[in-house]
Amino acid sequence: MVHDASFAIFQLVLNKITQSLAAYDAQFAQTDANTREAAVALILRQRSATPSSTDILFIKRAEKAGDPWSGHMAFPGGHKESYDDGLRGAAMRETSEEIGLDLEDSKYLGALDHEQANPRGRVLNMLIAPHVFQITGDPAFTPNHEVAEVVWAPLNVLAANTLHSTETMPMGGRPTIFNGYRLERGHFVWGLTYRILKSFFATVDPTWQPPNEID
């Protein structure tokens, strides 16, 4: 089945996203005493000049030795702490700490299915809980030491798969091809963030088809 990109562009406006997520029953992972829990925030905004256009926020993580996600494009987020108000609260706190964006006054749109972390091919007993928020305006960000950049990207262009690309990186000492989306300034969204983004598209538009990926 060939996906009509124009359908995605028509459907993925904020009111449709809001309706889809409100009706969605997210699938949550089973946990045990050793499961590590983390959460990320998918943050959307509507462009005031073009109401049919929606942006999604990414961060570029700072380079850090020993960090499996060092330098990667990601959504704001991190590990759940004992004092967090659940995984949604963890996503909100981490967003505030990482980029200085307070989501308390944002519109909460809903949760996506939990994902499992598998950095560099290793399967961990760790779940990632994506939560979706809508903000207004063009806030100023104050990234902390964990974040190198904050990047907005056009959601509908991503959903149309025209930005699909690949990058070859070492995995287990061998060059490996990874699929992802190449943003305007060359940033490559791949791995866990790419999986979450595809899950988001499939959730808000069940007719959405993923890009033709290269093995």
Secondary structure, 3 states (H helix, E strand, C coil): CCCCHHHHHHHCCHHHHHHHHHHCCCCCCCCCCCCEEEEEEEEEEECCCCCCCEEEEEEEECCCCCCCCCCCEECCEEECCCCCCHHHHHHHHHHHHHHCCCCCCCEEEEECCCEECCHHHCCCCEEEEEEEEEECCCCCCCCCCCEEEEEEEEHHHHHCCCCEEEEEEEECCEEEEEEEEECCCCCEEEHHHHHHHHHHHHHHCCCCCCCCCCC
